[in-house]
Amino acid sequence: MKLIPQYDPENFRAATQADSPDVENRESGDFFIVELSVQKKQLQMPFLPHRLTVNDFVFVNSGEMVKTVCSDSYSISQSTLMILPPYKIRTIEKFSDNIDGYYCNFPDELLSRDKGFKNLQEILSYLDIKNDHRITVNDETKENLMNLLKRMKELYQQDNISLIASYLQTFLAEIKSVIQGLPPISLTANETTAFHFRKAVTQYINSVHSIQKYADILHVSPNHLNKSVKTATGKTASSIIGETLTMEAKSLLSNTGLSISDIAYSLGIEDPSYFTRFFKKHTGISPNQYRKMIDLSY
C-alpha cells in the first residue's frame, strides 16, 4: 500500500488544475513547467502532503514560498532553488502575494545518461548530505537561470521536447557549477549517524517506530543514536519518528477514504485507539477532527 498519495506528472497537473485540455497529446509528456504566480492561483493552500514519481524543483526569483519536505519546513525566497528527487514527501504551505519564479518537474529519462543525469545525481547527493534541498545563487546566476526557465516555458508551449531537454541539461549544469564553488561538506560522526537515521526513518516508518529497532538497523546503541541525533539536529530521535509518522497519517486522512482503523494498520499500529491518542498528542486534534477540518477547507 502506498502510504502517501503519489502523483505521476499527468495526475499532478490534473490535481493542480494546470495546463491546457490537450495536455495528453503533448510529446513533452512527463515534463511540466509553470510560473509560480500561476500556480499560486491554481492551488488551494496548503496543498496536502504527496509524493511525485518524477524530479521537481522550484526557483524563486522574488517573493517567498514555504514547503514542508518530510517533517522539515523550508522558506524559499529570492534567488533560491529547491530541487527534490522522486518520492520525497512534500507539502506546499503558502505563497507570498508577490511570488515570482517557476515550478518544474521532469523524469530522469529526459536527461542524457553521460552528463545531464550525472549532474542531477551529484546535485541531489550534495543536498541530501547537506540535509537542506535549497541552493541560493548570486544575481548573475539568477539571471541566467531565469532566462533558461523562460525559454523552457516557451518550448513547453510549443511542445518541443528535444530542445527542452537541451535547456534543462544546461540548467542543471549551471546548478552543478554553483555547488562546485561551495565548500565541501564534511560531516561529523554525529551528523553521519543522524543522516543515516533520517534515511532509515523515511524507508521504514510504516513498520518501525522504536528507537531500539532503528539503533539495531544502524548497528549502534539506542543511547548513542539518541545523543548523536540530538547533537546533530537539535531534535530527539523519537520526535523525528513522531513527526514523520504524523505526516504519513495526515496524508492518509486527507487523501484517502480509508477508515481510521485501516490507516492505523497501514502505519504499523495495531491498536486504533492508540493511533488516535498518538495523533491527538502530536496535532492537538483527533484524526476525525482533522479529516473534518480538511473537508471544510477544501
C-alpha positions as CSV (number, residue, x, y, z in Angstrom):
1,M,0.0,0.0,0.0
2,K,1.3,3.5,-0.9
3,L,1.0,5.5,2.3
4,I,1.3,8.9,0.7
5,P,-0.8,9.9,-2.3
6,Q,1.5,9.6,-5.3
7,Y,1.2,11.6,-8.5
8,D,2.6,11.0,-11.9
9,P,3.0,14.2,-13.9
10,E,-0.3,14.0,-15.7
11,N,-2.2,13.4,-12.4
12,F,-0.3,16.2,-10.7
13,R,-1.3,18.6,-13.5
14,A,-4.9,17.5,-13.0
15,A,-4.7,17.9,-9.2
16,T,-3.3,21.4,-9.6
17,Q,-5.7,22.3,-12.4
18,A,-2.8,23.2,-14.5
19,D,-2.1,23.2,-18.2
20,S,-4.3,23.1,-21.3
21,P,-7.0,20.5,-22.1
22,D,-4.9,18.9,-24.9
23,V,-2.1,18.0,-22.5
24,E,-2.4,14.3,-23.1
25,N,-1.4,14.9,-26.8
26,R,1.9,16.5,-25.9
27,E,5.2,14.9,-26.8
28,S,6.7,16.6,-23.8
29,G,4.8,14.1,-21.7
30,D,6.3,13.9,-18.2
31,F,7.9,17.3,-18.4
32,F,6.0,20.3,-16.9
33,I,6.8,23.9,-16.2
34,V,4.6,26.7,-14.9
35,E,5.1,30.2,-13.4
36,L,4.8,30.3,-9.6
37,S,2.4,33.2,-9.9
38,V,0.1,31.0,-12.0
39,Q,0.5,28.0,-9.6
40,K,-0.4,30.2,-6.7
41,K,-3.8,31.0,-8.3
42,Q,-4.5,27.3,-9.1
43,L,-3.6,25.7,-5.8
44,Q,-5.6,25.6,-2.6
45,M,-3.3,26.2,0.4
46,P,-1.9,24.2,2.0
47,F,-1.5,21.7,-0.9
48,L,-1.7,18.5,1.1
49,P,1.2,16.0,1.6
50,H,2.0,14.0,-1.5
51,R,4.8,12.3,-3.5
52,L,5.7,12.7,-7.2
53,T,7.1,9.9,-9.4
54,V,9.5,12.4,-11.1
55,N,12.1,15.0,-10.0
56,D,10.8,18.5,-9.4
57,F,12.1,22.0,-8.5
58,V,11.0,25.5,-7.7
59,F,13.1,28.6,-8.4
60,V,12.0,31.7,-6.7
61,N,13.0,34.9,-8.4
62,S,11.3,37.2,-5.9
63,G,8.8,36.8,-3.1
64,E,8.6,33.7,-0.9
65,M,7.0,30.3,-0.6
66,V,7.0,27.8,2.2
67,K,7.3,24.0,1.6
68,T,7.5,21.1,4.1
69,V,9.7,18.2,3.0
70,C,9.2,15.1,5.1
71,S,8.9,16.8,8.5
72,D,11.0,19.9,7.9
73,S,9.6,23.3,6.9
74,Y,11.6,25.5,4.5
75,S,11.3,29.1,3.4
76,I,12.3,29.5,-0.3
77,S,12.9,33.2,-1.0
78,Q,14.6,35.4,-3.6
79,S,17.3,33.7,-5.8
80,T,16.7,30.3,-4.2
81,L,16.2,26.9,-5.8
82,M,14.8,23.8,-4.1
83,I,15.1,20.6,-6.0
84,L,13.7,17.2,-4.9
85,P,14.1,13.7,-6.2
86,P,11.0,11.4,-6.7
87,Y,9.1,10.1,-3.8
88,K,10.1,12.6,-1.2
89,I,7.1,13.7,0.9
90,R,6.4,17.3,0.2
91,T,3.7,19.9,1.1
92,I,3.3,23.4,-0.3
93,E,2.2,25.5,2.7
94,K,1.9,29.0,1.2
95,F,3.0,31.6,-1.4
96,S,3.6,35.3,-0.8
97,D,1.4,37.7,-2.8
98,N,4.4,38.8,-4.9
99,I,5.8,35.4,-5.7
100,D,7.7,35.2,-9.0
101,G,9.6,32.3,-10.4
102,Y,9.0,28.8,-11.8
103,Y,7.9,25.3,-10.8
104,C,9.1,22.4,-13.0
105,N,9.0,18.6,-12.9
106,F,10.8,16.2,-15.2
107,P,11.7,12.5,-15.4
108,D,15.2,11.0,-15.4
109,E,14.7,9.8,-18.9
110,L,14.7,13.3,-20.3
111,L,18.4,13.7,-19.4
112,S,21.4,12.2,-21.2
113,R,23.0,9.4,-19.2
114,D,26.5,10.8,-19.6
115,K,26.2,14.4,-18.5
116,G,22.7,15.5,-17.6
117,F,21.7,12.6,-15.3
118,K,25.2,12.6,-13.7
119,N,24.9,16.3,-12.9
120,L,21.4,15.7,-11.4
121,Q,22.7,12.9,-9.2
122,E,25.6,15.0,-8.0
123,I,23.3,17.9,-7.1
124,L,20.8,15.6,-5.2
125,S,23.6,13.8,-3.4
126,Y,25.2,17.1,-2.2
127,L,21.8,18.4,-1.0
128,D,20.9,15.1,0.7
129,I,24.2,15.1,2.7
130,K,23.6,18.8,3.5
131,N,20.1,17.9,4.7
132,D,18.8,21.1,3.0
133,H,17.4,20.9,-0.5
134,R,17.8,24.7,-1.1
135,I,20.6,26.5,-3.0
136,T,20.8,30.3,-3.1
137,V,22.6,31.8,-6.1
138,N,24.1,35.2,-7.0
139,D,22.4,37.8,-9.2
140,E,24.3,36.8,-12.3
141,T,23.4,33.1,-11.9
142,K,19.8,34.1,-11.1
143,E,19.5,36.0,-14.4
144,N,21.0,33.0,-16.3
145,L,18.6,30.6,-14.6
146,M,15.5,32.8,-15.2
147,N,16.4,33.1,-18.9
148,L,16.7,29.3,-19.2
149,L,13.4,28.8,-17.4
150,K,11.6,31.4,-19.6
151,R,12.9,29.6,-22.7
152,M,11.9,26.2,-21.4
153,K,8.4,27.6,-20.8
154,E,8.2,28.8,-24.4
155,L,9.4,25.5,-25.7
156,Y,6.9,23.7,-23.5
157,Q,4.1,25.7,-25.0
158,Q,5.5,24.7,-28.4
159,D,5.8,21.1,-27.3
160,N,9.5,21.0,-28.4
161,I,10.8,18.2,-26.2
162,S,14.2,17.8,-27.8
163,L,15.1,21.5,-27.2
164,I,13.5,21.3,-23.7
165,A,15.9,18.5,-22.8
166,S,18.9,20.6,-24.0
167,Y,17.9,23.6,-22.0
168,L,17.2,21.5,-18.9
169,Q,20.6,20.0,-19.0
170,T,22.2,23.4,-19.3
171,F,20.1,24.5,-16.3
172,L,21.4,21.6,-14.2
173,A,25.0,22.3,-15.4
174,E,24.6,25.8,-14.0
175,I,23.4,24.5,-10.6
176,K,26.3,22.0,-10.5
177,S,28.8,24.8,-11.1
178,V,27.3,26.7,-8.2
179,I,27.7,23.6,-6.0
180,Q,31.3,23.2,-7.1
181,G,32.0,26.7,-5.9
182,L,30.7,25.9,-2.4
183,P,32.9,24.4,0.4
184,P,32.8,20.6,0.5
185,I,30.6,19.1,3.2
186,S,32.4,17.3,5.9
187,L,30.0,15.5,8.3
188,T,30.9,14.9,11.9
189,A,30.4,11.5,13.4
190,N,27.1,12.7,15.0
191,E,25.9,14.2,11.7
192,T,26.7,11.0,9.8
193,T,24.7,8.9,12.3
194,A,21.8,11.4,12.1
195,F,21.9,11.3,8.2
196,H,21.6,7.6,8.1
197,F,18.9,7.7,10.8
198,R,16.8,10.0,8.8
199,K,17.1,7.9,5.7
200,A,16.2,4.8,7.7
201,V,13.1,6.5,9.2
202,T,11.9,7.5,5.7
203,Q,12.4,3.9,4.5
204,Y,10.8,2.0,7.4
205,I,8.4,4.4,9.1
206,N,5.3,2.3,8.2
207,S,6.7,-0.6,10.2
208,V,9.4,0.6,12.6
209,H,8.6,3.1,15.3
210,S,11.0,2.3,18.1
211,I,14.4,3.8,18.8
212,Q,15.8,0.4,19.7
213,K,14.9,-1.1,16.3
214,Y,16.4,1.9,14.4
215,A,19.5,1.5,16.5
216,D,19.7,-2.1,15.5
217,I,19.3,-1.2,11.8
218,L,22.2,1.3,12.2
219,H,24.3,-1.1,14.4
220,V,24.6,1.4,17.2
221,S,23.2,1.6,20.8
222,P,20.0,3.4,21.5
223,N,21.8,5.8,23.8
224,H,24.4,6.6,21.1
225,L,21.7,7.1,18.5
226,N,19.8,9.5,20.8
227,K,22.8,11.6,21.6
228,S,24.0,11.8,18.0
229,V,20.7,12.8,16.6
230,K,20.1,15.4,19.3
231,T,23.5,16.9,18.9
232,A,23.3,17.0,15.1
233,T,19.7,18.1,14.6
234,G,18.5,19.7,17.9
235,K,15.7,17.1,17.9
236,T,15.3,13.9,19.7
237,A,15.2,10.7,17.7
238,S,11.7,10.0,19.0
239,S,10.5,13.4,17.9
240,I,11.7,12.8,14.3
241,I,10.0,9.4,14.3
242,G,6.8,11.0,15.6
243,E,6.9,13.9,13.1
244,T,7.4,11.6,10.2
245,L,4.6,9.2,11.3
246,T,2.3,12.2,11.8
247,M,3.0,13.4,8.2
248,E,2.1,10.0,6.9
249,A,-1.1,9.9,8.9
250,K,-2.2,13.4,7.8
251,S,-1.7,12.5,4.2
252,L,-3.8,9.3,4.5
253,L,-6.5,11.2,6.4
254,S,-6.7,13.9,3.8
255,N,-6.2,12.0,0.6
256,T,-7.8,8.6,1.1
257,G,-11.2,7.1,2.1
258,L,-9.6,4.6,4.5
259,S,-11.1,4.2,7.9
260,I,-9.2,5.3,11.0
261,S,-8.6,1.6,11.8
262,D,-7.2,0.9,8.3
263,I,-5.0,3.9,8.5
264,A,-3.6,2.8,11.8
265,Y,-2.9,-0.7,10.5
266,S,-1.3,0.6,7.3
267,L,1.1,2.6,9.5
268,G,2.1,-0.4,11.5
269,I,-0.1,0.5,14.5
270,E,-2.3,-2.5,15.6
271,D,-4.4,-0.6,18.1
272,P,-6.6,2.1,16.5
273,S,-7.3,3.7,19.9
274,Y,-3.5,4.1,20.4
275,F,-3.2,5.7,16.9
276,T,-6.0,8.2,17.9
277,R,-4.1,9.1,21.1
278,F,-0.8,9.4,19.2
279,F,-2.3,11.7,16.5
280,K,-4.0,13.9,19.1
281,K,-0.8,14.2,21.1
282,H,1.1,15.4,18.0
283,T,-1.5,17.6,16.4
284,G,-3.9,18.7,19.2
285,I,-6.9,17.2,17.5
286,S,-8.3,13.7,16.8
287,P,-8.0,12.0,13.3
288,N,-11.7,12.5,12.7
289,Q,-11.5,16.2,13.6
290,Y,-8.5,16.6,11.3
291,R,-10.4,14.9,8.4
292,K,-13.4,17.2,9.0
293,M,-11.1,20.3,9.1
294,I,-9.6,19.3,5.7
295,D,-13.1,18.7,4.2
296,L,-14.2,22.2,5.3
297,S,-11.1,23.9,4.0
298,Y,-11.4,22.2,0.6
